[in-house]
Amino acid sequence: MLGMLKRHEIEILLKAGHPKTEVARLAGVSTRSVHRIAEESPVVDVNDSAERAQRHIGRPSIVEDFRKSVLEILKEKADLPSREILRRIRAAGFCGGKTALYGLVASLRPKLVKPLVRFEGLPGEFSQHDFGQYAVEFVDGSARRVHFFASRLKYSRSIRISLVQDEAVESLVRALAEHLQSWGGRPLLCVFDRPKTIALKWQKNGEVTEWNSVFAYAALEMGLGVELCWPYQARQKGSVENLVGYVKSSFFKVRSFQDEEDLQQQLEEWHREVNQELPCRATGIIPAVRLAEEALRLRPLKVQPEDLALRIPVYVGPTGTVLHEGHAYSMPPEAISMPATLYLYANRVRIVAGRWEAVHPRKFAAHEGSTLVEHRAALVAAVSGKRGKRYLKRQQLLDLGEPVFRYLTEIVHRRPKGWISEVDRLYDLLQKHGSEVLLQAVDRGLQEQVFSAAYVERLLAHWFVFEEVNE
């Protein structure tokens, strides 16, 4: 099948006065093709598929015989389903395939052109939020995939970016709270896409049927109005609303970074540029100027970011501990087997089970836990029998980690019948001085290869006397 440029070449040769046989030889086509092209209208478009369709080049489709019938059906009811049109045309004698007919229907059906809708926000009405990630290659050749959380006020276009560890619900909530606080408050609605950190299930019309409970409680704590799915069709946008794409193209893709510290520093500089120095492309106004106007319409957060707690349902296990992200936090023995709520703050943990409550410093190191002195003592007191109490004390010492495990192993094997008193004395030191101090003393004992509670007692006494003298 000859393309439009080849047909145009043949037309030029014919217009130049060459005989048809000569044109066929020069163009490398058959004489019959030259005769046919000579009778066609001149080529005006080099788009082969469009020109072929317009000229009806090629073997005619049997569906073309029913074009008039399809037009009449669509004129009567333009939104009639293609399946029903196929049924009617087959009843009229069409015996071809449905694909050809569906193609004809699609080409003839009137196109519904919807008007452009501009979603421009009023002061304090909307903010847009989304996660993003980018593979950053540092100057030294090392690379890291950076996750970030982006926020932007719709009216002023003031933007905030935070580098986050992951795209989990806590990262979202804490970054969101900090961004809103930096603007001076919360708008009427915070608009999100549909990440699983926010909504777990929704219907086809976008209505959420199941929210992420941790996010829902946090939104309630801060007093946020939440709307899902920013308008995503191009015709619905009054400006470039691809927030994540804007951050990538204007920051990550155009800058180079020495290391992570340099990345963070340049991000702060970028914040200053886009918010306080450069006019927004959509409004032509510097965002800080509009933010001064918009801030009057923002409402203060109901809770400050540092006081924001995520509510997480937990369970007090048989050992009197609550596990969260691999960290064990102690509870009173009376709370064992009770359902509880863990309030997760940025730097502390509060656990409530019925009338029992405990507050712990939050742990981040792998396998690190927190046991309060009173919980440790109460758990031992709740165990019946001397043997049970001693083995529980030993287990509580072993829970401190590998150094204590090695230290007690040596004591038990060196004094098989005397380890009980050793454990009692080490346990008393744990209760008196805490796990961190005891671990330091045990480490010293391992280095010196001295394995006894008496050694640890003397070492700690020396340390504390030394501290008092220095004071």
C-alpha positions as a Markdown table, in Angstrom:
| # | Residue | x | y | z |
|---|---|---|---|---|
| 1 | Met | 0.0 | 0.0 | 0.0 |
| 2 | Leu | 1.5 | 3.3 | -1.1 |
| 3 | Gly | 2.1 | 6.1 | 1.4 |
| 4 | Met | 1.1 | 9.7 | 0.9 |
| 5 | Leu | 4.6 | 10.9 | 0.1 |
| 6 | Lys | 5.0 | 8.2 | -2.6 |
| 7 | Arg | 1.7 | 9.3 | -4.1 |
| 8 | His | 2.8 | 12.9 | -4.0 |
| 9 | Glu | 6.0 | 11.9 | -5.8 |
| 10 | Ile | 4.0 | 10.2 | -8.6 |
| 11 | Glu | 1.8 | 13.4 | -8.9 |
| 12 | Ile | 4.9 | 15.6 | -9.4 |
| 13 | Leu | 6.3 | 13.3 | -12.1 |
| 14 | Leu | 2.9 | 13.2 | -13.9 |
| 15 | Lys | 2.6 | 17.0 | -13.7 |
| 16 | Ala | 6.2 | 17.3 | -15.2 |
| 17 | Gly | 4.8 | 15.5 | -18.3 |
| 18 | His | 6.4 | 12.1 | -17.9 |
| 19 | Pro | 4.6 | 9.2 | -19.6 |
| 20 | Lys | 2.8 | 6.9 | -17.1 |
| 21 | Thr | 5.1 | 4.0 | -18.0 |
| 22 | Glu | 8.1 | 6.2 | -17.3 |
| 23 | Val | 6.6 | 7.4 | -14.0 |
| 24 | Ala | 6.0 | 3.8 | -13.0 |
| 25 | Arg | 9.7 | 2.9 | -13.7 |
| 26 | Leu | 11.0 | 6.0 | -11.8 |
| 27 | Ala | 8.8 | 5.6 | -8.8 |
| 28 | Gly | 9.2 | 1.8 | -8.6 |
| 29 | Val | 5.5 | 1.1 | -8.8 |
| 30 | Ser | 3.1 | -0.7 | -11.2 |
| 31 | Thr | 1.7 | 1.2 | -14.2 |
| 32 | Arg | -1.8 | 0.3 | -12.8 |
| 33 | Ser | -1.0 | 2.2 | -9.6 |
| 34 | Val | 0.1 | 5.2 | -11.6 |
| 35 | His | -3.2 | 5.2 | -13.6 |
| 36 | Arg | -5.2 | 5.0 | -10.4 |
| 37 | Ile | -3.3 | 7.8 | -8.7 |
| 38 | Ala | -3.6 | 10.0 | -11.7 |
| 39 | Glu | -7.4 | 9.9 | -11.3 |
| 40 | Glu | -7.3 | 10.7 | -7.5 |
| 41 | Ser | -7.5 | 14.1 | -5.9 |
| 42 | Pro | -4.1 | 15.7 | -5.0 |
| 43 | Val | -2.4 | 14.8 | -1.7 |
| 44 | Val | -2.9 | 17.5 | 1.0 |
| 45 | Asp | -1.9 | 15.6 | 4.1 |
| 46 | Val | 1.1 | 13.4 | 4.8 |
| 47 | Asn | -0.7 | 11.5 | 7.7 |
| 48 | Asp | -1.1 | 8.2 | 6.0 |
| 49 | Ser | -3.9 | 6.8 | 8.3 |
| 50 | Ala | -6.0 | 10.0 | 8.2 |
| 51 | Glu | -5.6 | 10.5 | 4.5 |
| 52 | Arg | -6.5 | 6.9 | 3.8 |
| 53 | Ala | -9.6 | 7.1 | 5.9 |
| 54 | Gln | -10.7 | 10.3 | 4.1 |
| 55 | Arg | -10.0 | 8.9 | 0.6 |
| 56 | His | -11.4 | 5.5 | 1.5 |
| 57 | Ile | -8.3 | 3.8 | 0.2 |
| 58 | Gly | -8.1 | 0.1 | 0.5 |
| 59 | Arg | -10.6 | -2.7 | 0.6 |
| 60 | Pro | -14.0 | -1.2 | 1.6 |
| 61 | Ser | -15.4 | -2.5 | 4.9 |
| 62 | Ile | -18.8 | -4.2 | 4.8 |
| 63 | Val | -19.8 | -2.0 | 7.7 |
| 64 | Glu | -19.8 | 1.1 | 5.4 |
| 65 | Asp | -23.0 | -0.2 | 3.9 |
| 66 | Phe | -24.7 | 0.5 | 7.2 |
| 67 | Arg | -23.2 | 3.9 | 7.9 |
| 68 | Lys | -26.5 | 5.6 | 7.1 |
| 69 | Ser | -28.4 | 3.3 | 9.4 |
| 70 | Val | -26.0 | 3.9 | 12.3 |
| 71 | Leu | -26.3 | 7.7 | 11.7 |
| 72 | Glu | -30.1 | 7.5 | 11.9 |
| 73 | Ile | -29.9 | 5.5 | 15.2 |
| 74 | Leu | -27.5 | 8.0 | 16.8 |
| 75 | Lys | -29.5 | 10.9 | 15.6 |
| 76 | Glu | -32.5 | 9.5 | 17.4 |
| 77 | Lys | -30.6 | 8.6 | 20.6 |
| 78 | Ala | -26.9 | 9.7 | 20.8 |
| 79 | Asp | -26.2 | 7.8 | 24.0 |
| 80 | Leu | -27.6 | 4.5 | 23.0 |
| 81 | Pro | -25.1 | 1.7 | 24.0 |
| 82 | Ser | -23.0 | 0.3 | 21.2 |
| 83 | Arg | -24.2 | -3.2 | 22.1 |
| 84 | Glu | -27.8 | -2.2 | 21.3 |
| 85 | Ile | -26.8 | -0.6 | 18.1 |
| 86 | Leu | -25.0 | -3.8 | 17.1 |
| 87 | Arg | -28.2 | -5.8 | 17.8 |
| 88 | Arg | -30.3 | -3.5 | 15.6 |
| 89 | Ile | -27.8 | -3.4 | 12.7 |
| 90 | Arg | -27.5 | -7.2 | 12.8 |
| 91 | Ala | -31.3 | -7.4 | 12.6 |
| 92 | Ala | -31.1 | -5.2 | 9.5 |
| 93 | Gly | -28.7 | -7.7 | 7.8 |
| 94 | Phe | -25.2 | -6.9 | 9.0 |
| 95 | Cys | -23.2 | -10.0 | 9.3 |
| 96 | Gly | -19.7 | -8.6 | 10.1 |
| 97 | Gly | -17.8 | -8.5 | 13.3 |
| 98 | Lys | -18.6 | -6.3 | 16.3 |
| 99 | Thr | -15.2 | -4.6 | 16.3 |
| 100 | Ala | -15.7 | -2.9 | 12.9 |
| 101 | Leu | -19.2 | -1.7 | 13.9 |
| 102 | Tyr | -18.0 | -0.4 | 17.3 |
| 103 | Gly | -15.3 | 1.5 | 15.5 |
| 104 | Leu | -17.9 | 3.1 | 13.1 |
| 105 | Val | -20.2 | 3.9 | 16.1 |
| 106 | Ala | -17.3 | 5.6 | 17.9 |
| 107 | Ser | -16.4 | 7.7 | 14.9 |
| 108 | Leu | -20.0 | 8.8 | 14.3 |
| 109 | Arg | -21.2 | 9.3 | 17.9 |
| 110 | Pro | -21.4 | 13.0 | 18.8 |
| 111 | Lys | -18.6 | 14.0 | 21.2 |
| 112 | Leu | -19.7 | 15.6 | 24.4 |
| 113 | Val | -17.5 | 18.6 | 25.0 |
| 114 | Lys | -17.5 | 19.6 | 28.6 |
| 115 | Pro | -16.7 | 23.2 | 29.7 |
| 116 | Leu | -13.5 | 24.0 | 31.4 |
| 117 | Val | -14.0 | 24.1 | 35.2 |
| 118 | Arg | -11.4 | 26.1 | 37.2 |
| 119 | Phe | -10.9 | 25.0 | 40.7 |
| 120 | Glu | -9.5 | 28.2 | 42.1 |
| 121 | Gly | -9.5 | 28.4 | 45.9 |
| 122 | Leu | -10.5 | 31.2 | 48.2 |
| 123 | Pro | -8.3 | 32.4 | 51.1 |
| 124 | Gly | -8.1 | 29.6 | 53.7 |
| 125 | Glu | -10.3 | 27.2 | 51.7 |
| 126 | Phe | -8.1 | 24.4 | 50.5 |
| 127 | Ser | -4.6 | 22.9 | 50.9 |
| 128 | Gln | -3.1 | 20.2 | 48.8 |
| 129 | His | -0.9 | 17.3 | 50.2 |
| 130 | Asp | 0.9 | 14.4 | 48.7 |
| 131 | Phe | 3.8 | 12.0 | 49.1 |
| 132 | Gly | 6.7 | 11.8 | 46.6 |
| 133 | Gln | 10.0 | 10.2 | 46.1 |
| 134 | Tyr | 13.1 | 10.8 | 44.1 |
| 135 | Ala | 16.4 | 8.9 | 43.5 |
| 136 | Val | 19.1 | 11.4 | 44.5 |
| 137 | Glu | 22.7 | 10.8 | 43.3 |
| 138 | Phe | 25.2 | 12.7 | 45.5 |
| 139 | Val | 28.4 | 14.3 | 44.1 |
| 140 | Asp | 30.5 | 11.5 | 45.5 |
| 141 | Gly | 28.5 | 9.0 | 43.4 |
| 142 | Ser | 26.5 | 7.5 | 46.3 |
| 143 | Ala | 22.7 | 7.4 | 45.8 |
| 144 | Arg | 19.7 | 7.3 | 48.0 |
| 145 | Arg | 15.9 | 7.2 | 47.3 |
| 146 | Val | 14.5 | 10.3 | 49.1 |
| 147 | His | 10.9 | 10.3 | 50.4 |
| 148 | Phe | 9.2 | 13.6 | 50.9 |
| 149 | Phe | 5.8 | 15.0 | 51.9 |
| 150 | Ala | 4.6 | 18.1 | 50.1 |
| 151 | Ser | 2.0 | 20.6 | 51.1 |
| 152 | Arg | 0.6 | 23.7 | 49.3 |
| 153 | Leu | -2.1 | 26.3 | 50.2 |
| 154 | Lys | -4.4 | 26.6 | 47.2 |
| 155 | Tyr | -4.9 | 30.4 | 47.3 |
| 156 | Ser | -1.5 | 31.7 | 48.2 |
| 157 | Arg | 0.5 | 28.8 | 46.7 |
| 158 | Ser | 2.7 | 28.8 | 49.8 |
| 159 | Ile | 4.5 | 25.5 | 49.7 |
| 160 | Arg | 6.3 | 23.3 | 52.3 |
| 161 | Ile | 8.4 | 20.2 | 51.8 |
| 162 | Ser | 9.6 | 17.7 | 54.5 |
| 163 | Leu | 12.0 | 14.9 | 54.0 |
| 164 | Val | 10.5 | 11.8 | 55.6 |
| 165 | Gln | 11.7 | 8.3 | 56.5 |
| 166 | Asp | 8.9 | 6.5 | 54.7 |
| 167 | Glu | 5.3 | 7.0 | 53.5 |
| 168 | Ala | 3.6 | 5.6 | 56.5 |
| 169 | Val | 0.8 | 7.3 | 58.4 |
| 170 | Glu | 3.0 | 8.7 | 61.2 |
| 171 | Ser | 5.3 | 10.4 | 58.7 |
| 172 | Leu | 2.2 | 11.9 | 57.0 |
| 173 | Val | 0.5 | 13.1 | 60.1 |
| 174 | Arg | 3.6 | 14.7 | 61.8 |
| 175 | Ala | 4.8 | 16.4 | 58.6 |
| 176 | Leu | 1.2 | 17.7 | 57.9 |
| 177 | Ala | 1.0 | 19.1 | 61.5 |
| 178 | Glu | 4.3 | 20.9 | 61.1 |
| 179 | His | 3.3 | 22.3 | 57.7 |
| 180 | Leu | 0.0 | 23.7 | 59.0 |
| 181 | Gln | 1.7 | 25.1 | 62.0 |
| 182 | Ser | 4.3 | 26.9 | 59.8 |
| 183 | Trp | 1.4 | 28.6 | 57.8 |
| 184 | Gly | -0.3 | 29.7 | 61.0 |
| 185 | Gly | -3.2 | 27.3 | 61.0 |
| 186 | Arg | -5.5 | 25.0 | 59.1 |
| 187 | Pro | -7.7 | 25.7 | 56.1 |
| 188 | Leu | -11.3 | 24.5 | 55.8 |
| 189 | Leu | -10.2 | 21.4 | 53.9 |
| 190 | Cys | -7.0 | 19.5 | 53.5 |
| 191 | Val | -7.1 | 17.7 | 50.1 |
| 192 | Phe | -5.3 | 14.4 | 49.6 |
| 193 | Asp | -5.0 | 11.7 | 46.9 |
| 194 | Arg | -6.1 | 8.2 | 48.0 |
| 195 | Pro | -3.1 | 6.7 | 49.7 |
| 196 | Lys | -3.7 | 3.7 | 52.0 |
| 197 | Thr | -2.3 | 5.8 | 54.8 |
| 198 | Ile | -5.6 | 7.7 | 54.7 |
| 199 | Ala | -8.4 | 5.5 | 53.2 |
| 200 | Leu | -8.5 | 1.8 | 53.2 |
| 201 | Lys | -11.6 | 1.2 | 51.1 |
| 202 | Trp | -13.8 | 3.4 | 48.9 |
| 203 | Gln | -16.6 | 3.1 | 46.4 |
| 204 | Lys | -16.4 | 3.8 | 42.7 |
| 205 | Asn | -17.9 | 7.3 | 43.2 |
| 206 | Gly | -15.0 | 8.1 | 45.6 |
| 207 | Glu | -17.0 | 7.9 | 48.8 |
| 208 | Val | -14.7 | 6.4 | 51.6 |
| 209 | Thr | -16.2 | 3.4 | 53.2 |
| 210 | Glu | -13.3 | 2.7 | 55.6 |
| 211 | Trp | -10.7 | 5.2 | 56.9 |
| 212 | Asn | -7.3 | 4.5 | 58.3 |
| 213 | Ser | -8.2 | 4.7 | 62.0 |
| 214 | Val | -4.8 | 6.2 | 63.0 |
| 215 | Phe | -5.1 | 9.0 | 60.5 |
| 216 | Ala | -8.8 | 9.6 | 61.3 |
| 217 | Tyr | -8.1 | 10.1 | 65.0 |
| 218 | Ala | -5.2 | 12.4 | 64.3 |
| 219 | Ala | -7.3 | 14.5 | 61.9 |
| 220 | Leu | -9.9 | 14.7 | 64.7 |
| 221 | Glu | -7.3 | 15.8 | 67.2 |
| 222 | Met | -6.1 | 18.6 | 64.9 |
| 223 | Gly | -9.6 | 19.6 | 63.8 |
| 224 | Leu | -9.0 | 19.0 | 60.1 |
| 225 | Gly | -11.6 | 18.8 | 57.4 |
| 226 | Val | -10.4 | 16.1 | 55.0 |
| 227 | Glu | -11.3 | 15.7 | 51.3 |
| 228 | Leu | -9.9 | 12.9 | 49.1 |
| 229 | Cys | -8.7 | 13.1 | 45.5 |
| 230 | Trp | -7.7 | 16.5 | 44.2 |
| 231 | Pro | -9.4 | 17.0 | 40.7 |
| 232 | Tyr | -7.2 | 14.9 | 38.4 |
| 233 | Gln | -8.3 | 15.7 | 34.9 |
| 234 | Ala | -6.5 | 18.4 | 33.0 |
| 235 | Arg | -9.7 | 20.2 | 32.1 |
| 236 | Gln | -10.6 | 20.6 | 35.8 |
| 237 | Lys | -7.5 | 22.5 | 36.8 |
| 238 | Gly | -7.0 | 26.2 | 36.9 |
| 239 | Ser | -3.2 | 25.9 | 37.2 |
| 240 | Val | -0.5 | 23.3 | 37.3 |
| 241 | Glu | -1.5 | 21.3 | 40.4 |
| 242 | Asn | 1.0 | 18.4 | 40.0 |
| 243 | Leu | 2.6 | 19.3 | 43.3 |
| 244 | Val | 5.0 | 16.4 | 43.4 |
| 245 | Gly | 6.0 | 16.9 | 39.8 |
| 246 | Tyr | 6.7 | 20.6 | 40.5 |
| 247 | Val | 9.0 | 19.7 | 43.5 |
| 248 | Lys | 10.9 | 17.3 | 41.4 |
| 249 | Ser | 11.4 | 19.6 | 38.4 |
| 250 | Ser | 12.2 | 22.8 | 40.3 |
| 251 | Phe | 14.3 | 21.3 | 43.0 |
| 252 | Phe | 15.6 | 17.7 | 42.7 |
| 253 | Lys | 16.2 | 17.7 | 39.0 |
| 254 | Val | 18.0 | 21.0 | 38.7 |
| 255 | Arg | 20.3 | 20.8 | 41.8 |
| 256 | Ser | 23.3 | 18.7 | 42.8 |
| 257 | Phe | 23.9 | 17.8 | 46.5 |
| 258 | Gln | 27.1 | 17.0 | 48.4 |
| 259 | Asp | 25.4 | 14.9 | 51.0 |
| 260 | Glu | 22.2 | 14.6 | 53.0 |
| 261 | Glu | 23.1 | 17.6 | 55.1 |
| 262 | Asp | 23.6 | 19.7 | 52.0 |
| 263 | Leu | 20.3 | 18.4 | 50.6 |
| 264 | Gln | 18.5 | 19.6 | 53.7 |
| 265 | Gln | 20.2 | 23.0 | 53.7 |
| 266 | Gln | 19.4 | 23.6 | 50.0 |
| 267 | Leu | 15.8 | 22.6 | 50.6 |
| 268 | Glu | 15.5 | 25.4 | 53.2 |
| 269 | Glu | 17.0 | 27.8 | 50.6 |
| 270 | Trp | 14.5 | 26.6 | 48.0 |
| 271 | His | 11.7 | 27.2 | 50.5 |
| 272 | Arg | 12.8 | 30.8 | 50.8 |
| 273 | Glu | 13.1 | 31.3 | 47.1 |
| 274 | Val | 9.7 | 29.9 | 46.0 |
| 275 | Asn | 7.7 | 31.3 | 49.0 |
| 276 | Gln | 9.3 | 34.7 | 49.6 |
| 277 | Glu | 11.3 | 35.8 | 46.5 |
| 278 | Leu | 9.8 | 34.4 | 43.2 |
| 279 | Pro | 6.3 | 35.2 | 42.0 |
| 280 | Cys | 4.1 | 32.1 | 41.4 |
| 281 | Arg | 3.6 | 31.2 | 37.8 |
| 282 | Ala | -0.2 | 30.7 | 38.2 |
| 283 | Thr | -0.9 | 34.0 | 40.1 |
| 284 | Gly | 2.0 | 36.2 | 39.2 |
| 285 | Ile | 2.3 | 37.1 | 42.9 |
| 286 | Ile | 4.9 | 36.1 | 45.5 |
| 287 | Pro | 3.3 | 33.5 | 47.7 |
| 288 | Ala | 4.3 | 35.2 | 51.0 |
| 289 | Val | 2.3 | 38.3 | 49.9 |
| 290 | Arg | -0.8 | 36.2 | 49.4 |
| 291 | Leu | -0.1 | 34.2 | 52.6 |
| 292 | Ala | -0.4 | 37.3 | 54.7 |
| 293 | Glu | -3.9 | 37.7 | 53.4 |
| 294 | Glu | -4.8 | 34.0 | 53.6 |
| 295 | Ala | -3.4 | 33.6 | 57.2 |
| 296 | Leu | -6.3 | 35.7 | 58.4 |
| 297 | Arg | -8.7 | 32.9 | 57.3 |
| 298 | Leu | -6.7 | 30.0 | 58.8 |
| 299 | Arg | -7.8 | 28.5 | 62.0 |
| 300 | Pro | -5.3 | 27.5 | 64.8 |
| 301 | Leu | -4.6 | 23.8 | 65.2 |
| 302 | Lys | -6.4 | 22.2 | 68.1 |
| 303 | Val | -3.2 | 20.5 | 69.3 |
| 304 | Gln | 0.4 | 21.6 | 68.8 |
| 305 | Pro | 2.6 | 19.3 | 66.7 |
| 306 | Glu | 4.8 | 18.3 | 69.6 |
| 307 | Asp | 1.7 | 17.3 | 71.6 |
| 308 | Leu | 0.0 | 15.3 | 68.8 |
| 309 | Ala | -0.4 | 11.6 | 69.6 |
| 310 | Leu | -1.4 | 8.8 | 67.3 |
| 311 | Arg | -3.9 | 6.4 | 68.8 |
| 312 | Ile | -2.9 | 2.8 | 68.2 |
| 313 | Pro | -4.9 | -0.2 | 69.5 |
| 314 | Val | -2.7 | -2.7 | 71.3 |
| 315 | Tyr | -2.8 | -5.6 | 73.7 |
| 316 | Val | -1.0 | -6.1 | 77.0 |
| 317 | Gly | 0.8 | -9.5 | 76.7 |
| 318 | Pro | 1.2 | -12.2 | 79.3 |
| 319 | Thr | 4.7 | -10.8 | 80.3 |
| 320 | Gly | 3.1 | -7.4 | 81.1 |
| 321 | Thr | 4.5 | -5.7 | 78.0 |
| 322 | Val | 3.0 | -3.9 | 75.0 |
| 323 | Leu | 4.8 | -4.4 | 71.7 |
| 324 | His | 4.9 | -1.6 | 69.2 |
| 325 | Glu | 7.3 | -1.6 | 66.1 |
| 326 | Gly | 9.4 | -4.2 | 67.8 |
| 327 | His | 9.8 | -2.3 | 71.1 |
| 328 | Ala | 8.5 | -3.7 | 74.4 |
| 329 | Tyr | 7.0 | -1.2 | 76.9 |
| 330 | Ser | 6.1 | -2.4 | 80.4 |
| 331 | Met | 2.7 | -2.2 | 82.1 |
| 332 | Pro | 1.5 | -3.1 | 85.6 |
| 333 | Pro | 0.9 | -6.8 | 86.0 |
| 334 | Glu | -2.8 | -6.1 | 86.7 |
| 335 | Ala | -3.2 | -5.0 | 83.1 |
| 336 | Ile | -2.1 | -8.3 | 81.6 |
| 337 | Ser | -4.4 | -9.6 | 78.9 |
| 338 | Met | -6.2 | -6.3 | 78.6 |
| 339 | Pro | -6.8 | -4.4 | 75.4 |
| 340 | Ala | -5.2 | -1.0 | 75.5 |
| 341 | Thr | -4.6 | 2.2 | 73.5 |
| 342 | Leu | -1.0 | 3.3 | 72.8 |
| 343 | Tyr | -0.7 | 7.1 | 72.4 |
| 344 | Leu | 2.4 | 7.6 | 70.2 |
| 345 | Tyr | 4.1 | 11.0 | 70.6 |
| 346 | Ala | 7.2 | 12.1 | 68.8 |
| 347 | Asn | 9.5 | 11.3 | 71.7 |
| 348 | Arg | 7.3 | 9.4 | 74.3 |
| 349 | Val | 4.7 | 6.7 | 74.6 |
| 350 | Arg | 1.6 | 6.7 | 76.8 |
| 351 | Ile | -0.3 | 3.4 | 77.2 |
| 352 | Val | -3.8 | 3.3 | 78.8 |
| 353 | Ala | -5.5 | 0.0 | 79.7 |
| 354 | Gly | -8.6 | 0.5 | 81.7 |
| 355 | Arg | -7.6 | 2.4 | 84.8 |
| 356 | Trp | -3.9 | 1.5 | 84.3 |
| 357 | Glu | -1.6 | 4.0 | 82.6 |
| 358 | Ala | 2.1 | 4.1 | 81.9 |
| 359 | Val | 4.4 | 6.7 | 80.2 |
| 360 | His | 7.7 | 5.7 | 78.6 |
| 361 | Pro | 10.4 | 7.4 | 76.6 |
| 362 | Arg | 10.0 | 6.4 | 73.0 |
| 363 | Lys | 12.5 | 3.8 | 71.7 |
| 364 | Phe | 14.0 | 3.8 | 68.2 |
| 365 | Ala | 17.0 | 1.5 | 68.3 |
| 366 | Ala | 16.3 | -2.1 | 67.1 |
| 367 | His | 15.0 | -4.4 | 69.8 |
| 368 | Glu | 15.3 | -1.7 | 72.5 |
| 369 | Gly | 12.6 | -1.6 | 75.1 |
| 370 | Ser | 11.5 | 0.3 | 78.2 |
| 371 | Thr | 10.6 | -1.2 | 81.6 |
| 372 | Leu | 9.7 | 1.0 | 84.5 |
| 373 | Val | 11.2 | 0.2 | 87.9 |
| 374 | Glu | 7.8 | -0.1 | 89.6 |
| 375 | His | 6.5 | -2.4 | 86.9 |
| 376 | Arg | 9.5 | -4.7 | 87.2 |
| 377 | Ala | 9.1 | -5.0 | 91.0 |
| 378 | Ala | 5.3 | -5.5 | 90.8 |
| 379 | Leu | 5.7 | -8.3 | 88.3 |
| 380 | Val | 8.2 | -10.1 | 90.5 |
| 381 | Ala | 5.8 | -9.6 | 93.5 |
| 382 | Ala | 2.9 | -11.0 | 91.5 |
| 383 | Val | 4.8 | -14.3 | 90.8 |
| 384 | Ser | 4.3 | -17.0 | 93.5 |
| 385 | Gly | 7.1 | -19.0 | 94.9 |
| 386 | Lys | 10.8 | -18.3 | 95.4 |
| 387 | Arg | 11.9 | -20.3 | 92.4 |
| 388 | Gly | 9.4 | -18.4 | 90.1 |
| 389 | Lys | 10.6 | -15.1 | 91.4 |
| 390 | Arg | 14.3 | -15.8 | 90.9 |
| 391 | Tyr | 13.8 | -17.1 | 87.3 |
| 392 | Leu | 11.7 | -14.0 | 86.5 |
| 393 | Lys | 14.5 | -11.8 | 87.9 |
| 394 | Arg | 17.0 | -13.7 | 85.8 |
| 395 | Gln | 14.8 | -13.3 | 82.7 |
| 396 | Gln | 14.4 | -9.5 | 83.3 |
| 397 | Leu | 18.2 | -9.3 | 83.5 |
| 398 | Leu | 18.5 | -11.3 | 80.3 |
| 399 | Asp | 16.1 | -9.0 | 78.5 |
| 400 | Leu | 18.7 | -6.2 | 78.8 |
| 401 | Gly | 20.6 | -7.7 | 75.9 |
| 402 | Glu | 23.6 | -9.7 | 74.7 |
| 403 | Pro | 26.1 | -8.4 | 77.2 |
| 404 | Val | 24.0 | -9.5 | 80.2 |
| 405 | Phe | 23.3 | -12.8 | 78.5 |
| 406 | Arg | 27.0 | -13.5 | 78.2 |
| 407 | Tyr | 27.8 | -12.3 | 81.7 |
| 408 | Leu | 25.1 | -14.5 | 83.4 |
| 409 | Thr | 26.1 | -17.5 | 81.3 |
| 410 | Glu | 29.6 | -17.3 | 82.7 |
| 411 | Ile | 28.3 | -16.8 | 86.3 |
| 412 | Val | 25.9 | -19.9 | 86.0 |
| 413 | His | 28.7 | -22.1 | 84.6 |
| 414 | Arg | 31.3 | -21.0 | 87.1 |
| 415 | Arg | 29.0 | -21.1 | 90.1 |
| 416 | Pro | 26.1 | -23.6 | 89.3 |
| 417 | Lys | 24.8 | -23.6 | 92.8 |
| 418 | Gly | 25.5 | -20.0 | 93.7 |
| 419 | Trp | 24.1 | -18.1 | 90.7 |
| 420 | Ile | 20.8 | -17.4 | 92.5 |
| 421 | Ser | 22.3 | -15.0 | 95.0 |
| 422 | Glu | 24.3 | -13.4 | 92.2 |
| 423 | Val | 21.1 | -12.8 | 90.2 |
| 424 | Asp | 19.4 | -11.3 | 93.3 |
| 425 | Arg | 22.3 | -8.8 | 93.8 |
| 426 | Leu | 22.4 | -7.9 | 90.1 |
| 427 | Tyr | 18.7 | -7.4 | 90.0 |
| 428 | Asp | 18.9 | -5.1 | 93.0 |
| 429 | Leu | 21.5 | -3.0 | 91.2 |
| 430 | Leu | 19.3 | -2.9 | 88.1 |
| 431 | Gln | 16.4 | -1.5 | 90.2 |
| 432 | Lys | 18.6 | 1.0 | 91.9 |
| 433 | His | 20.7 | 2.3 | 89.0 |
| 434 | Gly | 18.8 | 1.5 | 85.9 |
| 435 | Ser | 19.5 | -0.6 | 82.8 |
| 436 | Glu | 21.9 | 1.8 | 81.1 |
| 437 | Val | 24.3 | 2.0 | 84.1 |
| 438 | Leu | 24.2 | -1.7 | 84.8 |
| 439 | Leu | 25.0 | -2.5 | 81.1 |
| 440 | Gln | 28.0 | -0.3 | 81.3 |
| 441 | Ala | 29.3 | -2.1 | 84.3 |
| 442 | Val | 28.6 | -5.5 | 82.8 |
| 443 | Asp | 30.5 | -4.5 | 79.6 |
| 444 | Arg | 33.5 | -3.6 | 81.8 |
| 445 | Gly | 33.3 | -7.0 | 83.6 |
| 446 | Leu | 33.3 | -8.7 | 80.2 |
| 447 | Gln | 36.4 | -6.8 | 79.2 |
| 448 | Glu | 38.2 | -7.5 | 82.5 |
| 449 | Gln | 36.9 | -11.2 | 82.5 |
| 450 | Val | 35.6 | -10.8 | 86.0 |
| 451 | Phe | 32.2 | -12.4 | 86.5 |
| 452 | Ser | 30.5 | -11.7 | 89.8 |
| 453 | Ala | 27.9 | -9.4 | 91.3 |
| 454 | Ala | 30.5 | -8.3 | 93.9 |
| 455 | Tyr | 32.7 | -6.9 | 91.1 |
| 456 | Val | 29.8 | -5.0 | 89.6 |
| 457 | Glu | 28.8 | -3.6 | 93.0 |
| 458 | Arg | 32.4 | -2.4 | 93.7 |
| 459 | Leu | 32.6 | -0.9 | 90.2 |
| 460 | Leu | 29.4 | 1.1 | 90.5 |
| 461 | Ala | 30.3 | 2.3 | 94.0 |
| 462 | His | 33.6 | 3.5 | 92.6 |
| 463 | Trp | 31.9 | 5.3 | 89.7 |
| 464 | Phe | 29.5 | 7.1 | 92.0 |
| 465 | Val | 32.1 | 8.1 | 94.5 |
| 466 | Phe | 34.2 | 9.5 | 91.7 |
| 467 | Glu | 31.3 | 11.5 | 90.4 |
| 468 | Glu | 30.6 | 13.0 | 93.8 |
| 469 | Val | 34.3 | 14.0 | 94.2 |
| 470 | Asn | 34.2 | 15.7 | 90.8 |
| 471 | Glu | 31.1 | 17.6 | 91.7 |
